């Protein structure tokens, strides 16, 4: 260092060079806690430490130095069983506590964490390699905030969430190496709603989760409410598929999400996925480039990002970025003066370097700030990749390291298209001084969180990511309707490759169809041909086949089209084209269309009821009541069109935090046989009301009421492609819907086997599923046929953080 005297820097030398000196944080509290446990940890179950014999151990090391911190156990199936049994026993009493009692427990937990906040921050930094400044100043305050916030929701459960009850035992599986904050996102709302939890922390960062469980016991959390199981590999799949687990919360890679989706298919287990990788950043030519460069340089030392920058300012922004990256410091995570810490291990460094070599071979240019890098340890320099093709792996897949991939764009439309090209988007940062442009881009990007002129703004009151973590919407992941029974389901031994590959069409059976009353001169009645309905028109099936529809006496009433996989693809194509326009239509206009459908159905009330009675054998009064309830459902969801668009979230952020309810896109729906008209309208109306386009399969036994509505849709201003009706074998058509990449959600109300297949097949694009597992509903009951869960299933939430100026900040 310049200006030294006797080996020590002089004051003048420090001011002239302005170099950082080391500012190490003492690790004494962590070392003392580790020594107190003999640096050997077991599982934490039922409020105490458990160290079963005969278990292999795994070493937890400091990624920066390789220093051994402690050893932990590699769990076995017997340990999974013990943890789930402890959580099940605790659920019986925990779920029956008063709302106020649970609120006090979570409040005490928050207080206890605050008392040991420095210990937790140090341990998280040592265990993961994250800089102490990040764990101390961001992660731990957010953990505390989550417990306080959800203590409030526990208090208000009885008034604000009436009609809901807890699920049971929740398994938390975290594979990302930042466990504390991710655990808070998942654990706090689950506990607040009355569930008990079994946690499986990431294999390379287990210690902070164990400390959190120990602090829970110190705070007075009842035994078995929070359990931590350590292990890796197949243990996550075994825990998720355990018959005693009612819900699984996953925070990790897309591959892990797919694996656990398949493992839990048919079990009736709720699955909450928080998947994805790096952040998307869009910088427009109207942005403050200096502010954007500062924010991006901070971001690149963490998980990296994909940067889309407008061509006109790309050179100026890159010049600023290279200057700042060259001054960043990477080093000891416990040094308060460093900007970036260590990678998880050498394997992660090799994986990043392999990706860099591939990018170089493809012609990309790579800038790296090697001067900031320590000589030893699994560190990686802040890196910029420019000139990569959109097909390059470094663009298509997240790079888990300090790498910023830069792509230029010319127009806003191109920027949004590039941003939406990447799957599993969690968050995006949009930089522009034009608020109208920022809001329009925020609406169009397919991510769960948008920061305008900022980054990594997080709070317990606001949702984050694509799975509605945080805020009131996040609570719905951990509750079920009060009327729904707590039923365990056993998966069938399905051959997924062959299940429902045939349409199940059988030759005509039953007695001959009655020709109806004869007209003058014995002229027969004109035959009515029932076709498929998609794209706003009636279409013949691609397979040119039909299915008989029988009355209660077994007589053939009519023949309907037997839809095939090709018909599903045709219907999804037109729905995919119609969805954006319908979703952008003014909510009041969507409501008027649904009211118009109801008006036209009312005009044919007696006719529809008569045909419904003839088909199902219902009495005239019962058939009339079903039609009237269907009309009521249309009015109900028409009323919701413009009354559930979102809220303003109350966060500590100086600005406005919006929560927007947005449509999913294309929703595939398979209807049950019970109450064929009412169930059809009860499922169709909420999806359409909230801006989705629908491909719907009516009751395979009673499809005629749905087909009778086609003429009503035609005369009610329903845009072509918004409602598409396919008749045929329910499981055969649902198979194609569940596997289709352009279908964003599937609702299946049919057999247990069909429900299992839909959940398994949804792993392809990890679409949302809502299945019945063969359990019927009372569709005439408003709670079961028009409850809040329909609104939850028909929408996805997006959080937009909008900054304000500082004139009135104080």
JOURBEL-V296236 format. One record per residue. N is the residue number from 1. RES is the residue in one small letter. PHI is phi in degrees with one decimal (none if undefined). NEAR is the number of other C-alpha atoms within 12 Angstrom. Layout:
# JOURBEL-V296236
n={N;N}
res={RES;RES}
phi={PHI;PHI}
near={NEAR;NEAR}
This chain:
# JOURBEL-V296236
n={1;2;3;4;5;6;7;8;9;10;11;12;13;14;15;16;17;18;19;20;21;22;23;24;25;26;27;28;29;30;31;32;33;34;35;36;37;38;39;40;41;42;43;44;45;46;47;48;49;50;51;52;53;54;55;56;57;58;59;60;61;62;63;64;65;66;67;68;69;70;71;72;73;74;75;76;77;78;79;80;81;82;83;84;85;86;87;88;89;90;91;92;93;94;95;96;97;98;99;100;101;102;103;104;105;106;107;108;109;110;111;112;113;114;115;116;117;118;119;120;121;122;123;124;125;126;127;128;129;130;131;132;133;134;135;136;137;138;139;140;141;142;143;144;145;146;147;148;149;150;151;152;153;154;155;156;157;158;159;160;161;162;163;164;165;166;167;168;169;170;171;172;173;174;175;176;177;178;179;180;181;182;183;184;185;186;187;188;189;190;191;192;193;194;195;196;197;198;199;200;201;202;203;204;205;206;207;208;209;210;211;212;213;214;215;216;217;218;219;220;221;222;223;224;225;226;227;228;229;230;231;232;233;234;235;236;237;238;239;240;241;242;243;244;245;246;247;248;249;250;251;252;253;254;255;256;257;258;259;260;261;262;263;264;265;266;267;268;269;270;271;272;273;274;275;276;277;278;279;280;281;282;283;284;285;286;287;288;289;290;291;292;293;294;295;296;297;298;299;300;301;302;303;304;305;306;307;308;309;310;311;312;313;314;315;316;317;318;319;320;321;322;323;324;325;326;327;328;329;330;331;332;333;334;335;336;337;338;339;340;341;342;343;344;345;346;347;348;349;350;351;352;353;354;355;356;357;358;359;360;361;362;363;364;365;366;367;368;369;370;371;372;373;374;375;376;377;378;379;380;381;382;383;384;385;386;387;388;389;390;391;392;393;394;395;396;397;398;399;400;401;402;403;404;405;406;407;408;409;410;411;412;413;414;415;416;417;418;419;420;421;422;423;424;425;426;427;428;429;430;431;432;433;434;435;436;437;438;439;440;441;442;443;444;445;446;447;448;449;450;451;452;453;454;455;456;457;458;459;460;461;462;463;464;465;466;467;468;469;470;471;472;473;474;475;476;477;478;479;480;481;482;483;484;485;486;487;488;489;490;491;492;493;494;495;496;497;498;499;500;501;502;503;504;505;506;507;508;509;510;511;512;513;514;515;516;517;518;519;520;521;522;523;524;525;526;527;528;529;530;531;532;533;534;535;536;537;538;539;540;541;542;543;544;545;546;547;548;549;550;551;552;553;554;555;556;557;558;559;560;561;562;563;564;565;566;567;568;569;570;571;572;573;574;575;576;577;578;579;580;581;582;583;584;585;586;587;588;589;590;591;592;593;594;595;596;597;598;599;600;601;602;603;604;605;606;607;608;609;610;611;612;613;614;615;616;617;618;619;620;621;622;623;624;625;626;627;628;629;630;631;632;633;634;635;636;637;638;639;640;641;642;643;644;645;646;647;648;649;650;651;652;653;654;655;656;657;658;659;660;661;662;663;664;665;666;667;668;669;670;671;672;673;674;675;676;677;678;679;680;681;682;683;684;685;686;687;688;689;690;691;692;693;694;695;696;697;698;699;700;701;702;703;704;705;706;707;708;709;710;711;712;713;714;715;716;717;718;719;720;721;722;723;724;725;726;727;728;729;730;731;732;733;734;735;736;737;738;739;740;741;742;743;744;745;746;747;748;749;750;751;752;753;754;755;756;757;758;759;760;761;762;763;764;765;766;767;768;769;770;771;772;773;774;775;776;777;778;779;780;781;782;783;784;785;786;787;788;789;790;791;792;793;794;795;796;797;798;799;800;801;802;803;804;805;806;807;808;809;810}
res={x;x;x;x;x;x;x;x;x;x;x;x;x;x;x;x;x;x;x;x;x;x;x;x;x;x;x;x;x;x;x;x;x;x;x;x;x;x;x;x;x;x;x;x;x;x;x;x;x;x;x;x;x;x;x;x;x;x;x;x;x;x;x;x;x;x;x;x;x;x;x;x;x;x;x;x;x;x;x;x;x;x;x;x;x;x;x;x;x;x;x;x;x;x;x;x;x;x;x;x;x;x;x;x;x;x;x;x;x;x;x;x;x;x;x;x;x;x;x;x;x;x;x;x;x;x;x;x;x;x;x;x;x;x;x;x;x;x;x;x;x;x;x;x;x;x;x;x;x;x;x;x;x;x;x;x;x;x;x;x;x;x;x;x;x;x;x;x;x;x;x;x;x;x;x;x;x;x;x;x;x;x;x;x;x;x;x;x;x;x;x;x;x;x;x;x;x;x;x;x;x;x;x;x;x;x;x;x;x;x;x;x;x;x;x;x;x;x;x;x;x;x;x;x;x;x;x;x;x;x;x;x;x;x;x;x;x;x;x;x;x;x;x;x;x;x;x;x;x;x;x;x;x;x;x;x;x;x;x;x;x;x;x;x;x;x;x;x;x;x;x;x;x;x;x;x;x;x;x;x;x;x;x;x;x;x;x;x;x;x;x;x;x;x;x;x;x;x;x;x;x;x;x;x;x;x;x;x;x;x;x;x;x;x;x;x;x;x;x;x;x;x;x;x;x;x;x;x;x;x;x;x;x;x;x;x;x;x;x;x;x;x;x;x;x;x;x;x;x;x;x;x;x;x;x;x;x;x;x;x;x;x;x;x;x;x;x;x;x;x;x;x;x;x;x;x;x;x;x;x;x;x;x;x;x;x;x;x;x;x;x;x;x;x;x;x;x;x;x;x;x;x;x;x;x;x;x;x;x;x;x;x;x;x;x;x;x;x;x;x;x;x;x;x;x;x;x;x;x;x;x;x;x;x;x;x;x;x;x;x;x;x;x;x;x;x;x;x;x;x;x;x;x;x;x;x;x;x;x;x;x;x;x;x;x;x;x;x;x;x;x;x;x;x;x;x;x;x;x;x;x;x;x;x;x;x;x;x;x;x;x;x;x;x;x;x;x;x;x;x;x;x;x;x;x;x;x;x;x;x;x;x;x;x;x;x;x;x;x;x;x;x;x;x;x;x;x;x;x;x;x;x;x;x;x;x;x;x;x;x;x;x;x;x;x;x;x;x;x;x;x;x;x;x;x;x;x;x;x;x;x;x;x;x;x;x;x;x;x;x;x;x;x;x;x;x;x;x;x;x;x;x;x;x;x;x;x;x;x;x;x;x;x;x;x;x;x;x;x;x;x;x;x;x;x;x;x;x;x;x;x;x;x;x;x;x;x;x;x;x;x;x;x;x;x;x;x;x;x;x;x;x;x;x;x;x;x;x;x;x;x;x;x;x;x;x;x;x;x;x;x;x;x;x;x;x;x;x;x;x;x;x;x;x;x;x;x;x;x;x;x;x;x;x;x;x;x;x;x;x;x;x;x;x;x;x;x;x;x;x;x;x;x;x;x;x;x;x;x;x;x;x;x;x;x;x;x;x;x;x;x;x;x;x;x;x;x;x;x;x;x;x;x;x;x;x;x;x;x;x;x;x;x;x;x;x;x;x;x;x;x;x;x;x;x;x;x;x;x;x;x;x;x;x;x;x;x;x;x;x;x;x;x;x;x;x;x;x;x;x;x;x;x;x;x;x;x;x;x;x;x;x;x;x;x;x;x;x;x;x;x;x;x;x;x;x;x;x;x;x;x;x;x;x;x;x;x;x;x;x}
phi={none;-68.4;72.8;-98.0;-139.3;65.1;86.0;-113.1;-70.0;-85.6;-63.0;-63.1;-65.4;-62.8;-69.4;-76.7;-88.8;53.0;-83.0;-74.7;-103.4;-65.7;-133.9;-68.8;-93.9;-68.5;-96.5;-54.9;-59.0;-68.4;-61.2;-65.4;-66.0;-64.4;-65.8;-58.6;-98.2;66.9;54.4;-133.1;-120.8;-103.0;-82.0;-114.2;-135.0;55.4;80.9;-150.4;-79.2;-129.9;-126.5;-66.5;-74.8;77.2;-100.2;-70.6;-119.4;-129.5;-90.0;-100.1;-122.6;-75.6;-58.0;-72.2;-119.1;80.0;-63.9;-72.2;-92.5;-169.5;-113.8;-127.6;-85.6;-95.9;-65.7;-120.0;-54.4;-63.3;-71.0;-59.4;-60.5;-63.8;-66.0;-66.6;-63.4;-63.5;-66.4;-66.1;-62.3;-67.9;-61.5;-59.9;-91.9;-62.4;-71.3;-93.5;-62.7;-66.8;-58.3;-66.2;-65.5;-65.8;-61.7;-64.3;-60.7;-69.2;-62.3;-65.2;-62.4;-61.2;-62.1;-66.1;-62.5;-60.6;-65.4;-115.9;-65.2;-65.5;-60.1;-64.4;-64.1;-64.0;-65.7;-62.9;-67.3;-66.0;-80.0;-112.1;85.7;-74.2;-60.0;-60.8;-61.5;-74.9;-70.0;-77.3;-95.4;-118.2;-65.9;-66.2;-57.4;-70.0;-60.2;-60.9;-58.6;-62.5;-67.2;-63.7;-61.6;-80.3;-61.4;-64.3;-67.5;-61.0;-64.2;-93.7;-56.2;-69.9;-108.2;-86.4;-128.8;-65.0;89.0;-126.2;-143.1;-66.9;-80.6;142.9;-95.9;-109.5;-99.0;-105.2;-116.5;-118.8;-112.8;-73.2;-89.7;-139.8;-69.6;-60.2;-65.9;-65.3;-64.5;-63.7;-57.4;-93.4;-73.2;-58.3;-64.3;-64.5;-65.7;-61.2;-84.2;99.6;-90.3;-108.6;-132.4;-119.2;-102.2;-119.9;-72.3;-62.3;-58.4;-95.8;-152.0;-102.9;-68.6;-66.5;-67.0;-65.4;-63.9;-60.6;-65.8;-63.8;-65.6;-61.2;-64.9;-63.0;-78.4;94.2;-63.1;-58.3;-56.0;88.7;-72.9;-128.7;-123.8;-121.8;-115.3;-106.8;163.3;-156.1;65.8;-71.6;-62.9;-63.6;-66.2;-64.9;-65.8;-63.4;-89.8;-64.4;-64.1;-88.6;-93.8;-98.7;-153.0;-127.7;-104.9;-118.3;-126.9;176.2;-80.5;-62.2;-62.6;-65.0;-59.4;-63.7;-59.4;-75.9;-62.8;-67.8;-66.9;-99.0;-60.8;85.0;-85.1;77.7;-87.1;-70.0;-123.1;-112.8;-110.1;-122.0;-118.6;132.8;-136.8;-78.2;-92.9;-96.5;-126.8;-118.3;-117.4;-95.1;-69.3;-93.0;-83.6;-79.8;-66.5;-65.5;-63.7;-62.5;-64.6;-61.4;-64.3;-67.4;-66.3;-68.2;-68.8;-67.9;-77.5;-100.2;-91.8;78.4;-166.6;-103.3;-104.3;-107.2;-126.1;-66.4;-53.0;-65.5;-122.1;-61.5;-62.9;-65.5;-68.6;-63.5;-60.4;-65.8;-64.7;-61.6;-64.2;-74.1;-62.8;-67.1;-105.1;-74.1;-117.6;-117.0;-179.4;-53.8;-59.1;-85.3;-84.6;-67.4;-97.2;-86.6;-95.6;-137.1;-102.2;-93.5;-74.3;-65.4;-166.4;-66.3;-62.5;-66.2;-63.4;-64.1;-63.3;-66.1;-64.6;-62.1;-64.9;-64.6;-64.5;-63.2;-64.0;-61.2;-63.3;-88.8;99.9;-76.1;-101.3;-125.9;-111.8;-133.9;-91.2;-66.0;-63.7;-83.8;-97.3;-65.7;-74.2;-124.6;104.9;-79.8;-109.3;-139.9;-73.0;-55.6;-130.4;-117.2;-115.0;-125.9;76.7;-81.8;-78.3;-65.2;-86.8;-67.6;-62.9;-67.6;-91.8;-74.9;-119.7;-63.8;-105.1;-83.2;177.6;-78.3;-128.0;-114.1;-96.3;-112.6;-127.2;-86.5;-142.4;-103.1;-116.6;-62.8;-60.4;-66.0;-62.6;-65.9;-63.0;-64.7;-65.7;-82.2;-72.4;-88.3;-78.0;56.9;-77.5;-94.7;-150.1;-144.5;-118.3;-115.6;-114.4;-168.7;-86.5;-95.0;-64.3;-57.9;-64.2;-60.8;-69.4;-65.1;-65.2;-60.2;-67.1;-88.7;-70.7;-93.5;-135.0;-86.9;-135.3;-126.2;-108.0;-94.9;53.9;-170.0;-158.4;45.0;-85.2;-135.5;-160.9;-65.4;-82.5;-118.3;-68.6;-138.3;76.6;-92.3;-110.9;58.5;-86.8;99.6;71.0;-63.6;-60.6;-65.7;-69.8;-65.0;-66.1;-116.0;-134.7;-129.0;-57.5;-61.3;-74.9;-78.5;-76.9;-90.1;-113.0;-88.9;-116.0;-107.7;-67.7;-84.5;-84.3;-86.4;-92.9;-62.9;-71.2;-111.8;-60.6;57.0;-71.9;-96.2;-79.4;70.0;-65.8;-113.5;-64.4;-52.5;-140.6;84.2;-79.7;-63.3;-66.9;-70.5;-73.6;82.0;-65.1;-80.7;-98.2;-59.8;70.4;55.1;-77.8;-70.9;-67.5;-68.5;-66.2;-98.9;-101.9;-91.3;-114.6;-77.3;-132.1;-153.9;68.3;77.3;-145.5;-82.7;-129.1;-74.4;-68.0;-62.6;-82.8;53.1;-124.5;-131.6;-125.8;-77.2;-116.1;-106.1;-87.9;-58.7;-87.6;87.5;-86.4;-76.2;-83.7;-166.0;-118.2;-117.5;-65.3;-95.6;-67.3;-129.2;-59.9;-64.0;-65.7;-61.9;-63.7;-63.6;-66.7;-65.6;-61.9;-71.6;-65.6;-63.7;-73.0;-82.2;-59.6;-60.5;-66.2;-67.8;-67.0;-85.9;-64.7;-55.4;-57.9;-62.2;-66.4;-63.3;-62.1;-64.2;-64.6;-66.4;-62.0;-65.7;-59.4;-62.5;-60.2;-70.9;-67.1;-60.7;-64.2;-110.6;-58.1;-66.2;-62.0;-65.0;-65.1;-63.6;-67.8;-65.3;-64.3;-64.2;-77.7;-99.6;83.6;-70.3;-68.6;-54.8;-67.7;-66.1;-64.8;-64.8;-66.7;-64.0;-63.7;-64.6;-66.8;-63.1;-62.0;-64.7;-65.5;-62.3;-65.2;-59.3;-80.4;-63.4;-66.5;-80.2;-56.0;-113.7;-130.2;-149.3;-86.6;144.5;-144.4;-99.6;-88.8;-94.1;-122.5;-69.6;-66.0;-80.6;160.6;-117.6;-113.9;-98.9;-112.8;-108.3;-89.6;-121.6;-67.5;-78.2;129.7;-103.0;-115.1;-93.1;-129.0;-115.8;-91.1;-84.1;-85.3;-69.3;42.8;-58.7;-76.9;-65.9;-66.6;-61.3;-71.0;-66.3;-88.9;-69.2;-60.6;-65.0;-64.8;-72.0;-59.9;-91.9;95.1;-89.6;-95.7;-125.9;-112.9;-120.5;-105.7;-71.8;-50.0;-66.5;-85.1;-128.7;-83.0;-63.0;-57.6;-68.0;-69.6;-65.1;-80.3;-58.1;-64.9;-67.5;-62.0;-61.6;-99.7;-118.7;64.6;-74.6;-60.3;-59.2;95.3;-75.9;-118.0;-130.8;-116.2;-120.3;-96.8;142.9;-70.3;-60.9;-69.6;-63.9;-71.7;-66.4;-58.0;-69.7;-61.8;-67.9;-91.4;-73.9;-74.9;-97.4;-105.0;-88.7;-156.4;-130.1;-108.0;-125.1;-124.5;-151.5;-81.9;-60.6;-66.8;-63.5;-61.3;-62.9;-65.2;-59.7;-64.8;-65.3;-70.2;-67.3;-64.6;-55.8;-116.3;52.1;-69.9;-72.2;-129.4;-141.3;-125.8;-97.1;55.9;80.1;-89.1;-73.9;-114.5;-92.1;-66.1;-76.3;-77.6;-57.4;-66.7;-90.1;-105.2;-153.5;-77.9;-64.4;-64.4;-65.5;-65.0;-62.8;-72.9;-89.7;-135.1;-129.9;-102.9;-127.7;-106.0;-120.7;-97.6;-114.2;-76.6;-118.1;-75.4;-113.7;-62.5;-113.1;-62.3;-104.4}
near={20;18;18;16;13;8;9;14;20;17;16;16;17;18;15;15;16;16;19;24;16;16;17;20;26;22;26;17;20;32;22;17;26;28;16;13;21;15;24;26;40;36;42;44;41;34;30;29;27;26;25;23;15;13;22;20;25;26;27;37;30;36;38;36;29;24;17;20;36;34;32;41;35;36;38;29;26;20;36;38;26;29;43;42;30;35;41;36;26;32;35;23;23;37;31;19;26;20;29;25;27;40;33;28;36;45;33;26;41;36;26;30;36;26;19;29;33;29;33;42;47;42;47;45;46;48;51;44;45;45;41;40;30;34;36;32;21;24;36;39;33;37;39;38;33;45;43;34;37;45;36;34;38;40;28;23;33;24;14;17;27;20;22;27;30;42;43;43;47;50;53;51;49;47;36;31;39;40;44;49;39;41;47;45;47;51;56;52;46;51;57;52;49;48;45;51;55;56;53;57;49;41;38;40;41;48;51;49;45;45;40;42;43;37;32;38;30;23;26;25;35;36;34;40;48;55;50;54;52;51;40;30;23;23;32;42;32;30;46;44;37;38;32;38;42;41;43;48;49;44;45;35;31;28;23;30;36;31;30;44;41;29;33;43;42;37;37;41;45;38;45;43;42;43;38;36;34;41;44;51;49;55;51;38;29;25;30;24;31;24;23;38;35;26;34;48;39;32;38;45;45;38;37;37;47;48;46;45;43;33;25;19;28;29;19;22;36;37;18;24;36;29;21;31;37;25;28;35;36;43;38;40;45;41;32;29;24;32;36;45;47;46;42;40;30;20;19;24;25;20;22;34;27;17;31;36;20;22;30;23;18;21;16;27;23;31;29;30;29;22;19;27;31;24;16;16;28;34;40;43;41;45;44;44;41;34;25;31;24;26;17;28;25;42;38;28;28;34;37;36;43;44;42;47;47;42;39;34;26;22;21;29;18;23;30;33;20;32;42;29;21;31;30;35;36;42;44;48;45;53;41;35;25;20;21;15;25;33;26;20;35;41;33;32;40;34;45;43;45;47;43;44;40;38;33;35;35;37;36;42;39;43;44;42;42;39;41;41;46;46;39;36;38;39;43;37;43;42;39;35;27;20;22;22;20;21;21;23;28;23;29;21;13;20;15;21;13;13;26;28;22;23;30;22;29;17;14;21;19;19;18;19;20;19;19;15;12;12;11;8;8;10;12;14;14;11;14;16;21;35;36;44;42;42;35;28;25;30;28;25;31;21;22;19;27;30;34;35;38;29;29;19;17;22;22;26;35;35;35;42;38;40;44;37;32;24;40;46;32;31;48;43;29;32;40;36;26;32;38;24;23;37;37;23;27;18;30;25;25;38;33;26;36;44;32;25;37;35;23;26;36;25;19;23;28;20;21;34;35;26;32;36;29;28;33;33;21;23;17;22;16;22;30;27;25;38;41;28;33;43;35;30;38;42;31;30;42;35;25;33;38;22;19;28;28;30;23;23;29;24;29;21;25;20;24;23;33;34;39;33;35;41;41;41;39;45;49;55;56;49;50;41;33;29;40;42;47;44;45;47;48;47;49;45;46;43;48;52;51;50;49;49;50;57;56;54;55;51;39;42;35;43;48;45;44;45;41;34;38;33;24;29;34;28;22;25;26;37;34;32;37;48;56;50;55;52;52;46;40;47;41;36;45;54;42;41;49;47;34;34;27;34;42;39;44;50;42;46;40;36;27;29;36;43;44;43;45;51;46;40;37;42;34;28;28;40;40;41;44;38;40;34;33;27;24;24;30;23;29;29;20;24;23;26;35;36;32;28;31;31;37;35;38;45;39;40;41;45;49;47;42;35;28;18;14;9;7;8;11;6}
